[in-house]
Amino acid sequence: MDASEHKRSGDSPDAVTRRRLIQLAGGAALAATASACAQRLPPKSPPAPTASVLAVSAEPAQPPLAPAPVVTPAPVTADLLCRDAWRAQPARPGGVKHTINRMTLHHTAVVLGDNRLAPARLRQHQHYHQDQLGWIDIAYHVSVDRNGNIYELRDPTLVGDTATTYNPTGHFLVLCEGDFDQEDVTDEQLQGAAVAFAWATQNFQISTDTLGGHRNFADTACPGANLYAHVTSGDLRQRIEDLLEAGPVNLQKICGPEASDVVSRIEEGG
């Protein structure tokens, strides 16, 4: 405000100065008040969750999945039908002692067909081996029929016999009854053979790596293509190892009336 304005307003210069100072002071106070209000504003609240967020948060927490139960296979106990049960002739004197260090699979190369014939076939094999070939006993240590029944044959501490060129010393010989170039092997028969071999593995402290077929040691088709396929594929060995993993394999020899009753049921088709 210049001097002419002072005169028009009728105010003295001092009055004008005091009013101007008051105006200026009031403006500064207003600015300070505005600044102070801005500092005292409460923090903004977070935005309300959307419907989708609310829906997710409303779901209950899922409990953790329980671990799958561990199924442990049970140890196996199988019957070994003693020689008297299938009406074997006594072994003749002689024989050569040996230490078993491997396992070998054979077949009879004679069609079995009906499993009711299995015990009679064993008697026929023994008669042929003793009376025609002059051996001390039936050639093999254990036999298995189509239904998985296991039969005691030659004493396993004695070397078996063969009409081929290999030396069976050290071999534990398992015979599957039938001709497996013409017949299919049953699962029961395979499993029975696996039980016999697993028992031998434990009893004689030998490795499943030693498992083989007769044809691995001689120029022969034995044990037949359909049975030997389970050796080359590893199926029979795996069955043996599964049994060993489950625990001790007990091949329990049964004799007397109990065993005779079992063989009678086999011959009757039971």
C-alpha positions as a printed NumPy array, in Angstrom:
array([[   0.   ,    0.   ,    0.   ],
       [   1.564,    3.336,   -1.029],
       [   1.164,    6.827,    0.626],
       [  -1.862,    7.773,   -1.425],
       [  -3.693,    4.729,   -0.112],
       [  -2.8  ,    5.747,    3.422],
       [  -4.392,    9.058,    2.878],
       [  -7.581,    7.65 ,    1.3  ],
       [  -8.194,    5.246,    4.053],
       [  -7.633,    7.84 ,    6.732],
       [  -5.354,    5.521,    8.567],
       [  -1.979,    6.45 ,    9.877],
       [   0.997,    4.628,    8.556],
       [   1.542,    2.961,   11.923],
       [  -2.012,    1.618,   11.936],
       [  -1.595,    0.258,    8.494],
       [   1.605,   -1.449,    9.424],
       [   0.037,   -3.07 ,   12.498],
       [  -2.937,   -4.338,   10.405],
       [  -0.591,   -5.707,    7.773],
       [   1.433,   -7.51 ,   10.358],
       [  -1.739,   -9.024,   11.82 ],
       [  -2.828,  -10.177,    8.338],
       [   0.509,  -11.693,    7.648],
       [   0.585,  -13.373,   11.025],
       [  -2.9  ,  -14.764,   10.476],
       [  -1.899,  -16.247,    7.107],
       [   1.137,  -17.946,    8.626],
       [  -1.012,  -19.333,   11.42 ],
       [  -3.479,  -20.741,    8.919],
       [  -0.631,  -22.332,    6.962],
       [   0.806,  -23.834,   10.131],
       [  -2.621,  -25.138,   11.155],
       [  -3.105,  -26.745,    7.738],
       [   0.315,  -28.337,    7.975],
       [  -0.385,  -29.626,   11.48 ],
       [  -3.744,  -31.123,   10.381],
       [  -2.064,  -32.9  ,    7.534],
       [   0.384,  -34.499,    9.979],
       [  -2.375,  -35.566,   12.379],
       [  -4.471,  -37.399,    9.761],
       [  -4.924,  -41.045,   10.788],
       [  -3.344,  -43.631,    8.457],
       [  -5.601,  -44.878,    5.73 ],
       [  -7.332,  -48.188,    6.446],
       [  -6.4  ,  -51.074,    4.075],
       [  -8.996,  -51.733,    1.397],
       [ -11.643,  -54.294,    2.218],
       [ -10.851,  -57.731,    0.775],
       [ -12.635,  -58.604,   -2.411],
       [ -15.218,  -61.359,   -2.556],
       [ -12.722,  -63.842,   -3.992],
       [ -10.25 ,  -63.178,   -1.148],
       [ -12.994,  -63.578,    1.429],
       [ -14.012,  -66.86 ,   -0.139],
       [ -10.496,  -68.261,    0.039],
       [  -9.897,  -67.145,    3.612],
       [ -13.201,  -68.686,    4.693],
       [ -12.119,  -72.201,    3.664],
       [ -10.878,  -74.362,    6.57 ],
       [  -7.238,  -75.437,    6.494],
       [  -6.767,  -78.932,    5.051],
       [  -5.183,  -81.448,    7.453],
       [  -1.887,  -82.986,    6.26 ],
       [  -2.207,  -86.303,    4.439],
       [  -1.444,  -89.318,    6.568],
       [   1.49 ,  -91.444,    5.304],
       [   0.514,  -94.601,    3.436],
       [   0.726,  -97.684,    5.636],
       [   3.769,  -99.892,    5.054],
       [   2.71 , -103.41 ,    4.098],
       [   5.273, -105.988,    5.15 ],
       [   4.905, -109.381,    3.486],
       [   4.623, -112.275,    5.909],
       [   7.226, -115.056,    6.131],
       [   6.262, -118.222,    4.255],
       [   5.8  , -121.705,    5.619],
       [   5.136, -124.429,    3.061],
       [   4.664, -128.171,    3.349],
       [   7.248, -130.584,    1.972],
       [   5.471, -133.883,    1.336],
       [   7.866, -136.594,    2.466],
       [   8.839, -139.571,    0.31 ],
       [   6.55 , -141.991,    2.118],
       [   3.534, -139.805,    1.301],
       [   3.947, -140.286,   -2.481],
       [   4.953, -143.938,   -1.871],
       [   8.55 , -143.704,   -3.018],
       [  10.808, -146.747,   -3.036],
       [  13.769, -146.58 ,   -0.658],
       [  16.932, -145.044,   -2.041],
       [  19.611, -147.584,   -2.924],
       [  22.957, -147.559,   -1.141],
       [  25.65 , -145.271,   -2.414],
       [  25.629, -141.763,   -3.692],
       [  28.208, -138.997,   -3.565],
       [  28.188, -136.281,   -0.93 ],
       [  28.522, -132.69 ,   -2.119],
       [  28.27 , -129.079,   -1.002],
       [  25.443, -127.213,   -2.702],
       [  26.566, -123.958,   -4.303],
       [  23.988, -123.285,   -7.031],
       [  20.346, -123.902,   -8.061],
       [  19.112, -125.506,  -11.281],
       [  15.614, -125.888,  -12.727],
       [  14.407, -128.974,  -14.649],
       [  11.202, -130.335,  -16.165],
       [  10.231, -133.94 ,  -16.868],
       [   9.575, -133.4  ,  -20.61 ],
       [   6.434, -135.534,  -20.237],
       [   3.015, -133.878,  -20.515],
       [   1.236, -133.981,  -17.17 ],
       [  -2.167, -132.507,  -18.044],
       [  -4.274, -133.544,  -15.064],
       [  -2.573, -132.734,  -11.765],
       [  -4.122, -135.794,  -10.17 ],
       [  -1.428, -137.795,  -11.978],
       [   1.489, -136.002,  -10.293],
       [   2.251, -138.483,   -7.438],
       [   2.017, -141.475,   -9.819],
       [   4.378, -139.718,  -12.249],
       [   6.969, -139.375,   -9.499],
       [   6.812, -143.141,   -8.911],
       [   7.259, -143.721,  -12.66 ],
       [  10.282, -141.403,  -12.779],
       [  11.875, -143.121,   -9.804],
       [  11.285, -146.58 ,  -11.308],
       [  12.884, -145.499,  -14.593],
       [  15.873, -143.881,  -12.888],
       [  16.567, -146.781,  -10.568],
       [  15.625, -149.782,  -12.678],
       [  16.431, -148.574,  -16.206],
       [  19.311, -146.155,  -15.643],
       [  20.751, -147.798,  -12.529],
       [  20.84 , -144.685,  -10.364],
       [  20.481, -144.825,   -6.613],
       [  17.261, -142.811,   -6.597],
       [  15.108, -140.389,   -8.532],
       [  17.521, -137.82 ,  -10.002],
       [  16.257, -134.577,   -8.427],
       [  16.025, -133.152,   -4.916],
       [  12.561, -131.517,   -4.933],
       [   9.52 , -131.659,   -7.237],
       [   6.629, -129.204,   -7.706],
       [   3.291, -130.07 ,   -9.331],
       [   0.855, -127.811,  -11.217],
       [  -0.951, -126.822,   -8.017],
       [   2.262, -125.844,   -6.229],
       [   2.536, -128.911,   -3.998],
       [   6.181, -129.603,   -3.084],
       [   7.535, -133.159,   -2.807],
       [  10.679, -134.498,   -1.152],
       [  12.807, -136.507,   -3.614],
       [  16.525, -137.363,   -3.297],
       [  18.503, -136.376,   -0.199],
       [  19.913, -132.931,   -1.149],
       [  23.266, -133.734,    0.478],
       [  23.805, -136.26 ,   -2.356],
       [  24.69 , -135.309,   -5.929],
       [  21.809, -135.66 ,   -8.383],
       [  21.979, -137.533,  -11.667],
       [  21.562, -136.587,  -15.296],
       [  21.393, -138.356,  -18.658],
       [  23.126, -135.332,  -20.248],
       [  26.746, -134.232,  -20.241],
       [  26.934, -131.801,  -17.307],
       [  28.183, -132.603,  -13.829],
       [  25.404, -131.834,  -11.311],
       [  27.789, -131.761,   -8.354],
       [  26.924, -128.728,   -6.226],
       [  23.522, -128.227,   -7.894],
       [  20.266, -128.114,   -5.938],
       [  17.835, -129.628,   -8.457],
       [  14.186, -128.6  ,   -8.577],
       [  11.887, -130.497,  -10.94 ],
       [   8.665, -128.975,  -12.287],
       [   6.331, -131.761,  -13.348],
       [   5.269, -131.416,  -17.011],
       [   6.539, -130.702,  -20.507],
       [   6.903, -126.946,  -20.81 ],
       [   7.613, -126.98 ,  -24.498],
       [   3.979, -128.093,  -24.806],
       [   2.314, -126.948,  -21.578],
       [   2.073, -123.596,  -19.853],
       [   3.431, -123.355,  -16.337],
       [   0.917, -122.239,  -13.712],
       [   1.502, -119.417,  -11.262],
       [   1.11 , -121.902,   -8.4  ],
       [   3.854, -124.107,   -9.821],
       [   6.198, -121.155,  -10.314],
       [   5.58 , -119.99 ,   -6.777],
       [   6.183, -123.498,   -5.406],
       [   9.518, -123.614,   -7.239],
       [  10.378, -120.176,   -5.848],
       [   9.653, -121.393,   -2.303],
       [  11.909, -124.438,   -2.785],
       [  14.728, -122.296,   -4.164],
       [  14.312, -119.641,   -1.435],
       [  14.548, -122.365,    1.185],
       [  17.725, -123.688,   -0.46 ],
       [  19.187, -120.172,   -0.626],
       [  18.795, -119.821,    3.128],
       [  19.626, -123.403,    4.073],
       [  22.794, -123.704,    1.988],
       [  23.853, -120.014,    2.023],
       [  23.891, -119.616,   -1.75 ],
       [  23.101, -116.627,   -3.945],
       [  20.086, -116.165,   -6.19 ],
       [  22.632, -115.235,   -8.877],
       [  23.334, -118.958,   -9.236],
       [  19.821, -119.753,  -10.49 ],
       [  19.812, -121.351,  -13.929],
       [  18.109, -123.907,  -16.119],
       [  19.362, -127.323,  -17.174],
       [  20.021, -125.941,  -20.688],
       [  22.617, -123.555,  -19.245],
       [  24.881, -126.537,  -18.588],
       [  24.082, -129.086,  -21.285],
       [  22.792, -129.444,  -24.831],
       [  19.127, -129.858,  -23.935],
       [  15.78 , -128.059,  -24.212],
       [  15.13 , -128.636,  -20.485],
       [  13.313, -127.026,  -18.657],
       [  11.152, -126.208,  -21.705],
       [  10.661, -122.84 ,  -23.382],
       [   7.566, -121.792,  -21.417],
       [   9.228, -122.435,  -18.055],
       [  12.703, -121.243,  -19.001],
       [  11.225, -117.877,  -20.034],
       [  10.623, -117.189,  -16.329],
       [  14.339, -117.72 ,  -15.698],
       [  15.58 , -115.451,  -18.503],
       [  13.049, -112.69 ,  -17.708],
       [  14.124, -112.604,  -14.06 ],
       [  10.589, -113.425,  -12.86 ],
       [  11.559, -116.575,  -10.965],
       [  14.552, -114.929,   -9.339],
       [  12.397, -111.95 ,   -8.297],
       [   9.887, -114.306,   -6.704],
       [  12.698, -115.937,   -4.74 ],
       [  14.064, -112.598,   -3.572],
       [  10.604, -111.37 ,   -2.545],
       [  10.206, -114.45 ,   -0.36 ],
       [  13.635, -113.933,    1.199],
       [  12.867, -110.278,    1.914],
       [   9.714, -111.27 ,    3.778],
       [  11.638, -113.374,    6.264],
       [  12.688, -116.96 ,    6.857],
       [  11.2  , -119.484,    4.425],
       [  10.253, -122.614,    6.295],
       [   9.914, -125.739,    4.163],
       [   8.267, -127.954,    6.735],
       [   8.418, -131.655,    6.026],
       [   5.217, -133.515,    6.844],
       [   4.983, -137.296,    6.964],
       [   2.705, -140.045,    8.206],
       [  -1.096, -139.979,    7.945],
       [  -1.237, -136.192,    7.551],
       [   0.974, -136.236,    4.46 ],
       [  -0.734, -139.324,    3.063],
       [  -4.085, -137.555,    3.35 ],
       [  -2.715, -134.58 ,    1.394],
       [  -1.466, -136.841,   -1.408],
       [  -4.79 , -138.685,   -1.452],
       [  -6.615, -135.39 ,   -1.94 ],
       [  -4.238, -134.46 ,   -4.776],
       [  -4.947, -137.802,   -6.477],
       [  -8.675, -137.228,   -6.049],
       [  -8.451, -133.784,   -7.594],
       [  -8.729, -131.826,   -4.366]])
